Amino acid sequence: MRSDVRYQVRCPVAFVVDGKPGDGSTFNLSRGGCAIETDLYTAVDDPVSLQITVSTQSTPITIELGKVRWSTRREFGVEFMVVEGPSKRRLDDFLLEVAKDKLTS
């Protein structure tokens, strides 16, 4: 069962999945994971690292280790397994901004 709120947000993302580099765009994002649209096929349980570029920060948010939880032809979902302290804080800050924007719009 998913415990984190997912926000519908598009952010460019660069990733390495099972040793293969790729890029795409998130279409939802939470503290615990994200969904990515891409042309690169991924398999369930593949390890993945991510660099998520958000509009309000100059440096991408790094997800050191995630795991592909579901995959279709052009999309896949990632559960975040390892997010180091600074990136975790920056992800939390960004999601707080997104949540505030949703409340005021």
C-alpha positions in Angstrom: 0.0 0.0 0.0 1.3 3.4 -1.0 1.7 5.8 2.0 3.1 8.9 0.3 1.0 11.5 -1.5 1.8 11.6 -5.2 1.7 14.9 -7.0 1.1 15.3 -10.7 4.3 17.1 -11.7 6.4 17.0 -14.8 10.2 17.2 -14.3 13.0 16.3 -16.6 14.9 13.2 -15.3 18.1 11.5 -16.3 18.6 8.0 -15.1 20.7 4.9 -15.3 18.7 1.7 -15.2 20.5 -1.7 -15.0 23.7 0.1 -16.3 21.9 1.8 -19.3 21.6 5.6 -19.3 18.3 7.2 -20.3 16.2 10.3 -19.9 12.6 11.1 -19.7 10.0 13.1 -17.7 8.3 12.4 -14.4 4.5 12.5 -14.5 4.0 12.0 -10.8 6.4 12.3 -7.8 6.3 11.6 -4.1 8.7 11.2 -1.2 8.8 7.5 -1.9 8.9 7.2 -5.7 7.9 8.5 -9.1 6.5 7.5 -12.4 8.6 8.2 -15.6 7.7 8.6 -19.2 10.6 7.5 -21.5 11.5 5.7 -24.7 13.8 3.2 -22.9 12.3 -0.1 -21.9 12.9 -1.2 -18.3 12.1 -4.4 -16.5 10.5 -4.9 -13.1 13.1 -5.1 -10.3 15.8 -3.4 -12.3 18.0 -1.1 -10.1 17.9 2.6 -11.1 19.6 5.8 -10.1 17.9 9.2 -10.9 18.8 12.9 -11.4 15.5 14.8 -11.2 15.6 18.4 -12.3 13.0 20.6 -10.6 12.2 24.2 -11.6 12.9 25.8 -8.2 16.4 24.4 -7.6 19.6 24.8 -9.5 21.0 21.3 -8.8 19.1 18.1 -9.7 17.8 15.9 -6.9 19.8 12.7 -6.8 18.1 9.4 -6.0 21.1 7.1 -5.4 19.1 3.9 -5.7 15.6 2.9 -6.7 13.9 -0.2 -7.9 11.6 -0.4 -10.9 8.2 -1.6 -9.5 6.2 -1.6 -12.7 6.9 -1.1 -16.4 5.0 -0.6 -19.6 6.2 0.2 -23.1 6.8 3.9 -22.5 6.5 4.3 -18.7 7.9 2.9 -15.5 7.4 3.4 -11.8 10.3 3.7 -9.3 10.3 3.1 -5.6 13.1 5.2 -4.0 15.4 2.9 -1.8 18.3 5.2 -1.0 18.0 9.0 -1.0 20.9 10.7 0.9 20.1 13.5 3.5 20.6 16.7 1.3 18.7 15.3 -1.6 15.9 14.0 0.7 15.6 17.5 2.2 15.5 19.1 -1.3 12.9 16.6 -2.5 10.8 17.4 0.6 11.1 21.1 0.0 10.1 20.8 -3.6 7.0 18.6 -2.7 6.0 21.1 -0.1 6.1 23.9 -2.7 4.0 21.8 -5.1 1.5 21.1 -2.3 1.2 24.8 -1.4 0.7 25.7 -5.1 -2.1 23.1 -5.4 -3.8 24.6 -2.3 -3.6 28.2 -3.7 -4.6 27.4 -7.3 
